[in-house]
Amino acid sequence: MRRWIAQAGGEVTEQRFAGFVPMFSPDPLARAMKAAEPWLERFPGLRALGCSVYVMVAIRSTPRPR
């Protein structure tokens, strides 16, 4: 996605991964995963593999032709 944005003349200003706990997890599992979530989100490889939400903010770095 970063490459597509760059090809379109944009620049990624921020990106984040979040949401390690699956939506329909049983309560005991969800509580354990939620406790591990802040730790997991600190490690780039782990958060990219384990988190379900990816948010990217980009700006247009060049004016769009009209």
The first five atom37 places (N, CA, C, CB, O) and aatype in JSON, in Angstrom:
{
  "aatype": [12, 1, 1, 17, 9, 0, 5, 0, 7, 7, 6, 19, 16, 6, 5, 1, 13, 0, 7, 13, 19, 14, 12, 13, 15, 14, 3, 14, 10, 0, 1, 0, 12, 11, 0, 0, 6, 14, 17, 10, 6, 1, 13, 14, 7, 10, 1, 0, 10, 7, 4, 15, 19, 18, 19, 12, 19, 0, 9, 1, 15, 16, 14, 1, 14, 1],
  "atom_mask": [
    [1, 1, 1, 1, 1],
    [1, 1, 1, 1, 1],
    [1, 1, 1, 1, 1],
    [1, 1, 1, 1, 1],
    [1, 1, 1, 1, 1],
    [1, 1, 1, 1, 1],
    [1, 1, 1, 1, 1],
    [1, 1, 1, 1, 1],
    [1, 1, 1, 0, 1],
    [1, 1, 1, 0, 1],
    [1, 1, 1, 1, 1],
    [1, 1, 1, 1, 1],
    [1, 1, 1, 1, 1],
    [1, 1, 1, 1, 1],
    [1, 1, 1, 1, 1],
    [1, 1, 1, 1, 1],
    [1, 1, 1, 1, 1],
    [1, 1, 1, 1, 1],
    [1, 1, 1, 0, 1],
    [1, 1, 1, 1, 1],
    [1, 1, 1, 1, 1],
    [1, 1, 1, 1, 1],
    [1, 1, 1, 1, 1],
    [1, 1, 1, 1, 1],
    [1, 1, 1, 1, 1],
    [1, 1, 1, 1, 1],
    [1, 1, 1, 1, 1],
    [1, 1, 1, 1, 1],
    [1, 1, 1, 1, 1],
    [1, 1, 1, 1, 1],
    [1, 1, 1, 1, 1],
    [1, 1, 1, 1, 1],
    [1, 1, 1, 1, 1],
    [1, 1, 1, 1, 1],
    [1, 1, 1, 1, 1],
    [1, 1, 1, 1, 1],
    [1, 1, 1, 1, 1],
    [1, 1, 1, 1, 1],
    [1, 1, 1, 1, 1],
    [1, 1, 1, 1, 1],
    [1, 1, 1, 1, 1],
    [1, 1, 1, 1, 1],
    [1, 1, 1, 1, 1],
    [1, 1, 1, 1, 1],
    [1, 1, 1, 0, 1],
    [1, 1, 1, 1, 1],
    [1, 1, 1, 1, 1],
    [1, 1, 1, 1, 1],
    [1, 1, 1, 1, 1],
    [1, 1, 1, 0, 1],
    [1, 1, 1, 1, 1],
    [1, 1, 1, 1, 1],
    [1, 1, 1, 1, 1],
    [1, 1, 1, 1, 1],
    [1, 1, 1, 1, 1],
    [1, 1, 1, 1, 1],
    [1, 1, 1, 1, 1],
    [1, 1, 1, 1, 1],
    [1, 1, 1, 1, 1],
    [1, 1, 1, 1, 1],
    [1, 1, 1, 1, 1],
    [1, 1, 1, 1, 1],
    [1, 1, 1, 1, 1],
    [1, 1, 1, 1, 1],
    [1, 1, 1, 1, 1],
    [1, 1, 1, 1, 1]
  ],
  "atom_positions": [
    [[0.83, -1.19, 0.0], [0.0, 0.0, 0.0], [0.87, 1.25, 0.0], [-0.94, 0.0, 1.21], [0.55, 2.25, -0.64]],
    [[1.99, 1.18, 0.73], [2.89, 2.35, 0.75], [3.38, 2.67, -0.66], [4.1, 2.1, 1.68], [3.47, 3.84, -1.05]],
    [[3.7, 1.63, -1.43], [4.18, 1.84, -2.79], [3.09, 2.44, -3.67], [4.67, 0.51, -3.39], [3.37, 3.33, -4.47]],
    [[1.87, 1.98, -3.54], [0.76, 2.52, -4.32], [0.55, 4.0, -4.02], [-0.52, 1.74, -4.05], [0.32, 4.8, -4.92]],
    [[0.64, 4.33, -2.75], [0.46, 5.74, -2.37], [1.58, 6.58, -2.95], [0.42, 5.89, -0.84], [1.33, 7.67, -3.46]],
    [[2.82, 6.09, -2.87], [3.96, 6.83, -3.45], [3.8, 6.99, -4.95], [5.28, 6.12, -3.13], [4.08, 8.06, -5.49]],
    [[3.35, 5.95, -5.64], [3.14, 6.04, -7.09], [2.05, 7.02, -7.45], [2.8, 4.67, -7.65], [2.07, 7.6, -8.54]],
    [[1.1, 7.22, -6.56], [0.01, 8.17, -6.8], [0.38, 9.59, -6.37], [-1.25, 7.72, -6.07], [-0.45, 10.5, -6.45]],
    [[1.63, 9.78, -5.92], [2.07, 11.11, -5.52], [1.79, 11.44, -4.07], [0.0, 0.0, 0.0], [1.79, 12.62, -3.7]],
    [[1.57, 10.44, -3.25], [1.28, 10.68, -1.84], [2.45, 10.32, -0.95], [0.0, 0.0, 0.0], [3.46, 9.78, -1.41]],
    [[2.3, 10.62, 0.32], [3.33, 10.32, 1.31], [2.65, 9.81, 2.58], [4.2, 11.59, 1.62], [1.73, 10.45, 3.1]],
    [[3.09, 8.66, 3.06], [2.54, 8.08, 4.29], [3.1, 8.86, 5.47], [2.88, 6.55, 4.41], [4.32, 8.98, 5.62]],
    [[2.23, 9.38, 6.3], [2.67, 10.16, 7.46], [2.58, 9.37, 8.76], [1.84, 11.43, 7.57], [3.26, 9.69, 9.73]],
    [[1.74, 8.33, 8.78], [1.61, 7.53, 10.0], [0.99, 6.18, 9.66], [0.75, 8.27, 11.07], [0.16, 6.08, 8.76]],
    [[1.39, 5.16, 10.39], [0.77, 3.85, 10.25], [0.77, 3.14, 11.59], [1.52, 2.99, 9.18], [1.69, 3.3, 12.4]],
    [[-0.28, 2.36, 11.83], [-0.41, 1.66, 13.11], [-1.12, 0.33, 12.9], [-1.18, 2.51, 14.13], [-1.98, 0.18, 12.03]],
    [[-0.73, -0.61, 13.73], [-1.4, -1.9, 13.79], [-2.09, -1.99, 15.15], [-0.39, -3.1, 13.57], [-1.56, -1.49, 16.14]],
    [[-3.24, -2.62, 15.2], [-3.96, -2.77, 16.46], [-4.89, -3.98, 16.35], [-4.76, -1.48, 16.81], [-5.03, -4.57, 15.28]],
    [[-5.5, -4.33, 17.45], [-6.53, -5.36, 17.44], [-6.02, -6.78, 17.42], [0.0, 0.0, 0.0], [-6.28, -7.52, 16.47]],
    [[-5.31, -7.19, 18.45], [-4.8, -8.55, 18.53], [-5.89, -9.54, 18.94], [-3.65, -8.61, 19.52], [-5.76, -10.73, 18.64]],
    [[-6.93, -9.1, 19.59], [-7.97, -9.99, 20.11], [-9.03, -10.22, 19.03], [-8.61, -9.4, 21.39], [-9.67, -9.26, 18.59]],
    [[-9.24, -11.47, 18.59], [-10.3, -11.75, 17.63], [-11.67, -11.42, 18.2], [-10.25, -13.22, 17.2], [-11.89, -11.53, 19.41]],
    [[-12.58, -11.01, 17.35], [-13.88, -10.51, 17.79], [-14.68, -11.54, 18.59], [-14.68, -10.07, 16.59], [-15.3, -11.18, 19.59]],
    [[-14.69, -12.77, 18.19], [-15.55, -13.77, 18.85], [-14.76, -14.74, 19.73], [-16.32, -14.55, 17.81], [-15.12, -15.91, 19.83]],
    [[-13.69, -14.26, 20.35], [-12.91, -15.11, 21.26], [-13.68, -15.37, 22.55], [-11.55, -14.45, 21.59], [-14.41, -14.49, 23.02]],
    [[-13.53, -16.56, 23.11], [-14.13, -16.81, 24.42], [-13.53, -15.84, 25.45], [-13.9, -18.3, 24.87], [-12.37, -15.44, 25.32]],
    [[-14.29, -15.47, 26.45], [-13.86, -14.47, 27.42], [-12.5, -14.74, 28.05], [-14.87, -14.37, 28.5], [-11.68, -13.82, 28.1]],
    [[-12.21, -15.94, 28.54], [-10.9, -16.16, 29.16], [-9.74, -15.93, 28.17], [-10.81, -17.59, 29.73], [-8.73, -15.33, 28.53]],
    [[-9.9, -16.4, 26.95], [-8.87, -16.2, 25.93], [-8.76, -14.72, 25.57], [-9.18, -17.03, 24.67], [-7.65, -14.2, 25.43]],
    [[-9.88, -14.05, 25.43], [-9.87, -12.62, 25.08], [-9.17, -11.8, 26.16], [-11.32, -12.11, 24.89], [-8.41, -10.88, 25.84]],
    [[-9.41, -12.12, 27.44], [-8.75, -11.38, 28.52], [-7.24, -11.57, 28.47], [-9.29, -11.83, 29.88], [-6.48, -10.61, 28.64]],
    [[-6.8, -12.8, 28.24], [-5.35, -13.08, 28.16], [-4.72, -12.37, 26.97], [-5.1, -14.6, 28.06], [-3.63, -11.8, 27.08]],
    [[-5.39, -12.41, 25.83], [-4.86, -11.76, 24.62], [-4.85, -10.24, 24.79], [-5.69, -12.16, 23.38], [-3.92, -9.57, 24.35]],
    [[-5.87, -9.7, 25.43], [-5.94, -8.25, 25.65], [-4.79, -7.8, 26.56], [-7.3, -7.84, 26.27], [-4.25, -6.72, 26.37]],
    [[-4.43, -8.62, 27.52], [-3.32, -8.3, 28.41], [-2.0, -8.29, 27.64], [-3.25, -9.3, 29.58], [-1.11, -7.5, 27.94]],
    [[-1.87, -9.17, 26.64], [-0.64, -9.25, 25.84], [-0.59, -8.22, 24.72], [-0.5, -10.64, 25.25], [0.48, -7.96, 24.16]],
    [[-1.72, -7.64, 24.37], [-1.82, -6.73, 23.22], [-0.84, -5.56, 23.26], [-3.21, -6.19, 23.13], [-0.17, -5.33, 22.25]],
    [[-0.71, -4.8, 24.36], [0.23, -3.67, 24.36], [1.67, -4.12, 24.13], [0.13, -2.92, 25.69], [2.44, -3.42, 23.46]],
    [[2.04, -5.27, 24.67], [3.39, -5.79, 24.49], [3.61, -6.19, 23.03], [3.64, -7.0, 25.43], [4.64, -5.86, 22.43]],
    [[2.64, -6.89, 22.46], [2.74, -7.37, 21.08], [2.85, -6.21, 20.09], [1.54, -8.24, 20.74], [3.6, -6.29, 19.12]],
    [[2.1, -5.14, 20.33], [2.07, -4.01, 19.4], [3.4, -3.24, 19.36], [0.95, -3.07, 19.78], [3.57, -2.38, 18.5]],
    [[4.33, -3.52, 20.25], [5.63, -2.85, 20.25], [6.62, -3.46, 19.27], [6.23, -2.89, 21.63], [7.62, -2.81, 18.93]],
    [[6.38, -4.68, 18.81], [7.33, -5.39, 17.97], [6.84, -5.45, 16.52], [7.57, -6.81, 18.51], [5.81, -6.08, 16.25]],
    [[7.55, -4.8, 15.59], [7.07, -4.68, 14.21], [6.66, -5.99, 13.56], [8.13, -4.04, 13.38], [5.58, -6.07, 12.99]],
    [[7.49, -7.02, 13.61], [7.14, -8.28, 12.97], [5.93, -8.95, 13.59], [0.0, 0.0, 0.0], [5.06, -9.45, 12.88]],
    [[5.87, -8.95, 14.91], [4.75, -9.58, 15.6], [3.45, -8.84, 15.36], [5.02, -9.66, 17.09], [2.41, -9.46, 15.12]],
    [[3.48, -7.52, 15.41], [2.22, -6.77, 15.23], [1.72, -6.89, 13.8], [2.42, -5.29, 15.59], [0.5, -6.91, 13.58]],
    [[2.62, -6.96, 12.83], [2.19, -7.11, 11.43], [1.52, -8.47, 11.21], [3.38, -6.95, 10.47], [0.59, -8.58, 10.41]],
    [[1.98, -9.5, 11.91], [1.41, -10.83, 11.76], [0.2, -11.08, 12.64], [2.45, -11.87, 12.05], [-0.71, -11.81, 12.26]],
    [[0.17, -10.47, 13.83], [-0.85, -10.81, 14.8], [-2.0, -9.84, 14.94], [0.0, 0.0, 0.0], [-3.03, -10.2, 15.5]],
    [[-1.87, -8.63, 14.43], [-2.93, -7.64, 14.62], [-3.85, -7.62, 13.4], [-2.33, -6.23, 14.86], [-3.4, -7.79, 12.27]],
    [[-5.13, -7.4, 13.64], [-6.11, -7.48, 12.57], [-6.47, -6.13, 11.95], [-7.35, -8.12, 13.08], [-7.13, -6.09, 10.91]],
    [[-6.05, -5.04, 12.55], [-6.4, -3.72, 12.04], [-5.12, -2.98, 11.65], [-7.21, -2.91, 13.09], [-4.17, -2.92, 12.42]],
    [[-5.12, -2.44, 10.46], [-3.99, -1.64, 9.98], [-4.55, -0.3, 9.54], [-3.23, -2.36, 8.8], [-5.43, -0.24, 8.69]],
    [[-4.03, 0.77, 10.12], [-4.49, 2.11, 9.79], [-3.32, 2.89, 9.21], [-5.07, 2.83, 11.05], [-2.23, 2.91, 9.79]],
    [[-3.54, 3.53, 8.09], [-2.5, 4.32, 7.43], [-3.05, 5.7, 7.14], [-2.01, 3.63, 6.12], [-4.18, 5.85, 6.67]],
    [[-2.24, 6.72, 7.43], [-2.6, 8.09, 7.12], [-1.61, 8.58, 6.08], [-2.59, 9.01, 8.4], [-0.4, 8.45, 6.24]],
    [[-2.13, 9.15, 5.0], [-1.27, 9.65, 3.93], [-1.74, 11.01, 3.48], [-1.24, 8.66, 2.74], [-2.92, 11.35, 3.61]],
    [[-0.83, 11.77, 2.95], [-1.16, 13.07, 2.39], [-0.71, 13.11, 0.93], [-0.5, 14.23, 3.2], [0.21, 12.39, 0.54]],
    [[-1.36, 13.93, 0.16], [-0.96, 14.11, -1.22], [0.2, 15.09, -1.23], [-2.15, 14.61, -2.11], [0.06, 16.23, -0.8]],
    [[1.36, 14.63, -1.73], [2.54, 15.49, -1.69], [2.69, 16.36, -2.93], [3.78, 14.64, -1.52], [3.45, 17.33, -2.93]],
    [[1.98, 16.02, -3.98], [2.01, 16.85, -5.19], [0.58, 17.18, -5.59], [2.76, 16.13, -6.36], [-0.31, 16.36, -5.39]],
    [[0.35, 18.34, -6.14], [-1.02, 18.69, -6.56], [-1.52, 17.73, -7.63], [-1.07, 20.13, -7.08], [-0.76, 17.28, -8.49]],
    [[-2.78, 17.43, -7.57], [-3.4, 16.54, -8.55], [-3.66, 17.32, -9.84], [-4.74, 15.94, -7.99], [-4.19, 18.43, -9.79]],
    [[-3.29, 16.76, -11.0], [-3.56, 17.47, -12.25], [-5.06, 17.58, -12.5], [-2.88, 16.78, -13.43], [-5.81, 16.66, -12.19]],
    [[-5.48, 18.68, -13.06], [-6.91, 18.88, -13.35], [-7.18, 18.81, -14.81], [-7.4, 20.22, -12.82], [-8.32, 18.96, -15.24]]
  ]
}
